[in-house]
Amino acid sequence: MGLDYSYEIFTPVQNVTDALVELATLAPRTDRVPPLTLTLPGGDQVVVPFTSNFKSEPVDCSTSSTLELDTSIMFGVDDAVREYVDTIYDPEPDELGRVAIGYVYLTVRFASRLHPHHASLEFTAATTGMSRMFERSASVRAVFTDLTVASGGVCCALDTESDTLQICWLNGQPIQETVPGPRFASYRDLVATWPGQDR
């Protein structure tokens, strides 16, 4: 069985629309994937250049707890990204020095397992090689922490299927902590630092 590492972004639930709009800007510029219309809880509609379960029919998740998307994301080329893409294809970087990586599977949970008022966007690598790239690449980490910032997220974490979760962004600051670890003995300790806990 392969590795399934993932980056998870936690953001107030009302920010999911903004997160998906921002994510769409990270997609490769191509007309190979028809636009996908999503209807989110609360009635917002978003059009994204991805598929859901490899289909492009409109998705109404207004009464659902989750949304599944198959994404392709542009990442800057560093050594870890180059090592990964060289094993599968010979990409031509775009004008910003980025290459498309896909599929990255996205599960949106409109009420995260850590806090009911925060959604989570979990980006899971499709292969063991991509998982290793997720762990090693500063460029990949920057894309996910930048997306956290752009969507008003409170936390970004890397799950390497170990006993600890690696926290790489928290409340507007890059950090290198683990849960459990010296600063956060449990997930409850981590969530207690998020803004708006008095609601």
C-alpha positions in Angstrom: 0.0 0.0 0.0 1.4 3.4 -1.0 1.8 6.6 0.9 -1.1 9.1 1.1 0.3 12.3 2.6 -1.9 15.3 2.7 -2.0 19.0 3.4 -5.0 20.2 5.4 -6.2 23.8 5.6 -8.6 24.8 8.3 -10.6 28.0 7.7 -13.8 29.5 9.0 -16.7 27.8 7.2 -17.8 31.1 5.6 -14.4 31.3 3.8 -14.8 28.1 1.8 -16.1 30.0 -1.3 -13.0 32.3 -1.2 -10.7 29.3 -0.8 -12.2 27.5 -3.9 -12.0 30.7 -5.9 -8.4 31.2 -5.0 -7.6 27.5 -5.6 -9.0 27.9 -9.2 -6.3 30.5 -9.9 -3.7 27.8 -9.2 -5.0 25.5 -11.9 -3.2 25.1 -15.2 -4.5 27.3 -18.0 -6.1 24.7 -20.2 -9.4 24.0 -21.9 -9.1 20.2 -21.5 -11.4 20.3 -18.4 -14.9 21.7 -18.8 -15.8 24.2 -16.0 -17.5 22.6 -13.0 -20.3 24.5 -11.2 -20.5 23.9 -7.5 -23.4 25.0 -5.2 -22.1 25.2 -1.7 -23.9 25.3 1.7 -25.5 28.7 2.0 -26.2 28.9 -1.7 -22.9 30.3 -3.1 -22.1 29.1 -6.5 -18.5 28.7 -7.7 -17.1 27.6 -11.1 -13.8 25.7 -10.9 -11.6 24.1 -13.6 -11.6 20.7 -11.9 -13.7 17.5 -11.8 -15.6 15.9 -9.0 -15.3 12.1 -9.0 -13.8 12.6 -12.5 -17.0 14.1 -13.8 -17.9 17.7 -14.9 -21.6 17.7 -14.2 -22.7 20.4 -11.7 -22.4 19.4 -8.1 -25.0 20.6 -5.5 -23.5 20.1 -2.1 -25.7 22.7 -0.4 -27.0 20.0 2.0 -23.9 17.8 2.1 -21.2 17.6 4.7 -18.4 17.0 2.1 -17.3 17.8 -1.4 -14.8 15.8 -3.4 -12.7 17.4 -6.2 -9.9 16.1 -8.5 -7.5 19.0 -8.9 -4.4 19.8 -10.8 -2.3 22.5 -9.2 0.6 24.6 -10.4 3.7 24.4 -8.2 7.0 26.2 -8.5 9.9 24.0 -9.5 12.4 23.2 -6.7 14.6 20.1 -6.4 11.8 18.0 -4.9 9.3 19.0 -7.5 11.8 18.4 -10.3 12.7 15.0 -9.0 9.0 14.0 -8.9 8.0 15.3 -12.4 11.1 13.9 -14.0 9.9 10.4 -13.1 6.5 10.9 -14.9 6.9 13.4 -17.7 9.1 16.2 -19.0 7.1 19.4 -18.3 7.6 22.8 -19.7 7.4 25.3 -16.9 5.0 28.2 -17.4 6.2 31.9 -17.4 6.2 31.8 -13.6 8.4 28.8 -13.5 5.6 26.5 -12.4 4.5 23.0 -13.5 1.1 21.3 -13.2 0.8 18.4 -10.7 -2.3 16.3 -10.7 -4.3 14.6 -9.6 -4.3 16.1 -6.1 -7.5 14.9 -4.4 -9.4 17.5 -2.4 -11.9 16.7 0.2 -13.8 19.7 1.6 -15.4 19.0 5.0 -17.8 21.9 5.7 -17.5 21.1 9.5 -14.0 19.9 10.2 -13.3 17.1 12.7 -11.4 19.6 14.9 -14.0 22.4 15.1 -17.6 22.6 13.8 -17.3 26.3 12.8 -14.2 25.6 10.7 -14.1 23.8 7.4 -11.2 21.8 6.3 -9.7 21.4 2.8 -7.6 18.2 2.7 -5.3 17.9 -0.3 -4.2 14.3 -0.7 -1.3 13.1 -2.9 -2.3 10.5 -5.5 0.9 8.5 -5.3 3.8 7.6 -3.1 6.1 9.7 -5.2 3.8 12.7 -4.9 3.5 12.1 -1.1 7.3 12.3 -0.8 7.3 15.5 -2.9 4.7 17.0 -0.5 7.0 16.3 2.4 10.2 17.5 0.9 9.2 20.5 -1.3 9.4 24.0 0.1 7.5 25.1 -3.0 4.6 22.8 -2.4 4.4 23.9 1.2 4.4 27.5 0.1 1.5 27.0 -2.2 -0.6 25.5 0.6 0.4 28.0 3.2 -0.3 30.9 0.7 -3.7 29.4 0.0 -4.3 29.3 3.8 -3.5 33.0 4.0 -5.6 33.9 0.9 -8.6 32.1 2.2 -8.4 33.5 5.7 -7.4 30.2 7.1 -6.2 29.7 10.7 -4.1 26.6 10.3 -2.2 24.5 7.7 -0.9 21.1 8.5 1.0 18.2 6.8 -0.1 14.7 7.6 2.6 12.1 6.9 0.6 9.2 8.2 2.7 9.1 11.4 1.9 9.6 15.0 2.3 13.4 14.8 0.8 16.1 12.6 3.2 18.7 11.3 1.8 22.3 11.7 3.3 24.7 9.1 1.0 27.7 9.5 -0.9 29.0 12.4 -2.9 32.2 13.0 -1.0 34.2 10.4 2.5 32.9 11.1 4.6 30.1 9.6 5.6 27.7 12.3 7.3 24.3 12.7 5.4 22.4 15.4 3.9 19.0 15.8 0.7 17.6 17.5 1.4 16.1 19.9 4.6 18.0 20.7 6.1 20.4 23.1 3.7 23.3 22.4 0.5 21.3 21.6 0.0 18.1 23.6 -3.3 17.5 21.8 -5.5 18.7 19.0 -7.6 20.4 21.6 -4.6 22.6 22.6 -4.0 23.5 18.9 -7.7 24.4 18.3 -7.7 26.5 21.5 -5.3 28.9 19.8 -7.6 29.6 16.9 -9.5 32.9 16.9 -13.2 33.0 17.7 -13.2 30.2 20.3 -15.7 32.1 22.4 -18.5 31.5 19.9 
